[in-house]
Amino acid sequence: MRGFYTGIAIGIAMLVSLGLAQQGSTAGPYKVLKTAKVGGAGGFDYVYADVDGRRLYIARTGAASRMTVYNLDTLEPVGEIATTNSHGAVVDSKSNHGFISSKPILMFDSKTLMPIKTIEVQGNPDGMLFDPADQRAYILSHAAPHVTAINAKDGSVIGTVDIGGMPEQAASDGKGHLYIDVEDKENIAVVDAKTLAVTGHYDLTGKGGTCAGLALDNKNHILFAACRNPANMVILNADDGKIITTLPIGTGTDGALFNPNTMEAFSSQGDGTLTIIKENSPTSFVVEQTLPTLMGARTSTLDTKTGRIILIAAEFGPPTPPAQPGGRAGRGQILPDSFTILAVGK
């Protein structure tokens, strides 16, 4: 996720946003149901819905790094957890233990939001996955070791995995198989959760590169890899890696979701669009809708109870410094109090 809003990507994303967000098809079942301009200083990274606890966790980055917590139903603020360089959070509803992707990892009580302890890990923690099947929090890092497994019951480090490249998003089938998109290698790593060993890589070369989102239809064993270059949703068989089809998505994806209740996959994009893909059958897929959202709303989470997709975004000022001839523009500053939560649904 690091580096998305750098260099020329800013200019491209802004231009594409102006085009796609206006031209994107609003015809479809989904719409922006609610926006909450909650403001607050700092940047932002991952957003996570604790469906059982009805809380929403949003990492705010920068000098005042912290984990902000909201009511998942009303989007009203609940509290904050002070951290160092936080990127995301996951929660185990059985133990009421939460984990924040920072260095060190911060373990907290999800009922009280009070810190329990810190956990020293290697690498640079970024994305996270919680697997309720084995009550583990998997920490993803762009630096080796790429994956660290933590026991959610007591916060102990179980082990690490080197997947051969930079992970972005992961999915679990709940039966001992982890799937992790390797952003810089154009593949998906398959990991045996019991042995913490890589058992294979699914090659996406030519179909989707710089994949930053991954979701799983567990019933039909289908993976949805949201990729940036080319901007495709690569749909493949989770058992053998065979590519079924590819469908176009918006630019700057940084998250993928799958709702088994509606048989729909989602890709949230920094260009200000949400691509919605309908799975008509295990061999038939179609782009159902391209919904305009907000520029920069690239990360997302699914509330499986209500079917709502939650996205986060903010308004940015002009790039600083401005682009020079033959050079690249810097990143604009977030406009004060512009940080916004969006709830999308039918």
N, C-alpha and C positions, 0 to 999 in steps of 0.2 A: 504494500500500500504506500510505502514511503516514496516520495518523489513524483506522485501523480500530477500535482499542480506545480510543475517546474518547467522552465524554459518555454519552448514554443508550444508545448501542450496547452498552456493557458490560452494563447491566442487562438489555436485551432478549436479548442473546446468551446470558447466563447462564440466563435463564428458558427460552429455547427449547432450550438444551442439556439442561436437566433433562427436558424433554418429549421431544424428538426422540431424544436418545441412548438413552432408555429404550424409546421406542416404535418406533424404527427397526427395520426388518426385518433380522434376522440370517440369515434364510433366503437362501442363495445360496452361490456358490462361494468368496467371499473371507472372510478372517478376519485378525485381528491375530496374526501369527506370532511376533513378538518385540518386546519393549520394552526399551530401554536407558536407564536413568535416569543420564545422564552429568553432570548438574549444571552448575555453572559460573555465574559472575556475569554479569549483563546480560540485555538482551532478546534478541529473535531476529527474523529476517526471512526471506530466501529460503534454500532448500535445493537443492543441485545434485549430481546423480550423474554423476561421470566414469566412464562405463561401461568404457571401454578401460583406464583407469588404475586401476580398482577403488577409487576414493576418493570420499568423500562430503564436500561442502563446506557448512558451515553458518555463516551470518553471525551474529555476536553483537554486539548494539548496546549503546550506553550509554557510560559513562565508560571502560570497558576494552574499547573496540571492537576486534574482531579477527575473523579468519576461522579457524574451528576445522575441523580435517580429521580424518576417521575412515576406517577400513577399511570399504568398502562391503559386504563380505561378513559381517564379524564385528561391525561397529559399534564396534570398539575404537578409542581415540584414536590418531592418527598424529602430529599436530603442530598448530601454530598459526602464523598469519601476522598480525603486528601491522599494523593499518590505522587510518585515520581515518574513522569513520562508515561502515562497510561495510554493504552491503545484500545482495550476492549475488556469485556467481562463475561463470565459465565456463572451459572448458579446450579447447584445440586439441590433439588427440592427435598430430597430424602434427609440429607444431613443439615440442610440450611446453611451450607457453606458456599461462599462465593469466592471467585478468584479473579484478580485483575491482572491483565497482561502489562506488567511493568518490570523493571529490574531493580531490586528483586521482585518476584511475584508477591502480591499482597493477598492474603487469605482473610476473608471477613465473614461476619455473621449476617446472613441475608435478611434476618428479621429485624435486627437492631442497627445494621450498617456499621457496626463497630469492628475495628481490625482485630484479628485473632493472632496472626503472626506473619512474618515475611519468609519467603522461600527462595534461597539462592539457586539460581540457574545460570547456565552458560548461554552464549548467543545473545541475540537481541529480540526479546519477546515482542510479537506483533499480533497476529491473529490468534484465535482460540477456537476450540471445539470441545463441548462437553458431551460425553457419551453416557447416557443413563444406564446402558446395558452393563457396563463394568464400573460405573461411578468413577470415571476418570476425566480429568481436564487435560486436554492436549494443547500444549503451547507451541505455536508455530513461529519460527525465526528465520530471517533471511540469511543469517550467519550460522555456521555449524556450532553445535548440533541443531539440525533443522526442526526436530520435533522432540519435545520433552513431555513425558507422561507423568501426571501427578494424581495420587490417590485422593479423591475428594473427601473421603471420610476423615483422614488425619493430616492431609497436606504433605505426605511423604513423596519424594521423587522415586518413581518406579524404574525409570530408565529413559534412554534417548534413542533417536533414530536419525540416521543420515540418509536423506532421500535423494541426494545428489544435486540439489539445487534449491532455489528459493520458493518456499510454500506460500500460498495466499489464502486458500479456503479449503476446508476439509469436510468430508461427510462420512458417516458410519452406517453400516447396514444393521447394527445391533447384534451381529452374529460373529463378531471377531474380525471383520474386514474394514479397514480404513481406506478412504480414497482421498488423495491430496493433490491438488493441481500444482505443478512445478512451473512457476511463472517464467523463468528464464530458460527452460529446456523444452518447451512445447510438448509436455507430456503430463500424464497423471500417474502418480506413484500409488501402488497398491501395497498396503502394509498389513501384516498379520498382527493384530492387537495383542495376542497372547504371547508371542515371542518377540514382539517389537522388531521385526525384520521385514525388509522390503521383499516382496514376492514377485514384483513385476512392474513394468512401466507401460502405459498405453500411449502410443505415439499419436500426436495430433499434427505433425508437421504438414504444412500446406493447408490445413483446414482451420486451425486456430492457434495463434501465437499470443504470448503474454496473457495467458489465461488468469483471471483474477477472481473468478467466481465459480463455485461448484455446488451442485445440488443433486439429490438422489431421489428417484422414484423407487422406493424400496420394494414395493409389491411386484413391479415388473422388471426390477434390476436394470434400471436405465439411469445413466449419468447425464447431467446437463452441465457442460463446461462453458462458461461465459468468457469469451476471449476478446482481446483488443485489436490484434493485428494478424489476420483480418478480423473485423468486428463481426464475429459469428457466435451463435450458440451451437456448439458441437454436441450432438446427441449420440451417445454410444452405449453399447451393451456393457454393463458393469461386470459381467462374468468373464468376458474374453477381450474386451476393449474394441470390438468391431464397431466402426462408425456407422450409424444408421442414416443420419442425414445432418446437414448444417442449415441453419436459418439465420438471416441477417438480424443484427441488433444495433442499438445506438452506439456511439463512441464513448470511450472512457468508462467501461463497466468496472465495477469493483465489488460486485456481490451477486450471488444467485440464490434463489429460493425455490422450493417445490411444495405445493399444497396438495397432499394426497386426497383431501376431501373434495377438491374441485378438479384434480388432475391437470393442474396448470403450473408451469414454471415461470419464473420472473427473473429479469436481469435489470438491476438498477444502474443507471449511467450518469456520468458527470456532465453529459451534454444537456441534461434536463429532461430526460425521458425515462420511462419504465416500459420495457418490452415484456409483453405477456404472451406466452406460448401455450397453446392448448394441445394436450395429448389426447387425441381421439382414439388411439389404440397404440399398442406397443410398437407399431411400425408407421403410424401416421401422426404427423405433427404439423402445426400451422401457427404462424404469428397471428394471434387473435386480436391484439390491440397494441398500439404504441401510444402510451399515455403521457402527455406533457406534465412534468412535475416542476422542479426548480433547478436552475443551473447549479451544478455541484452536488446534487442529491445522488451520490454514487454508492453509498452503503445503505443496507436495508436489513430488516428483520421481519419475521412472520409471527403474528399472533395466531396460533393455530386454533384457539378457542373461538375467535370472532372472524377469522379469515382476513383480517386487516394486515396490510403491509405498512410498516413504519419506515420512513425515510428521514434523513436529516440534511440540512443545507444552510447556507448563509449567503449574504450579499457581499461581493468583493468590490473594492475600489480599483482605480487604475493600477496596472502593474508598476512596481517600483523596483529597480529603475526602469524607465521606459525602454522599449527595444531600440537599439542602435542599428544603423545600416549594416546588414550582414550578421547582426547579433541576435540575442534572444532577450525577451522581456522577462523581468522578474515577476514574483508573485505579488498581487495586490493585497492590501490589508483588508481583513474582514471589517465591514462597516459596523459601528457600535450598535449593539442590541438587535442585530439582524438575524441572529441564529434562530432557525425555525425547525420545528418538528412537523412532519406531514403524515397524515393517516389516510391510506388509500384503501378503498373497498368497493363493494357493489351496492 
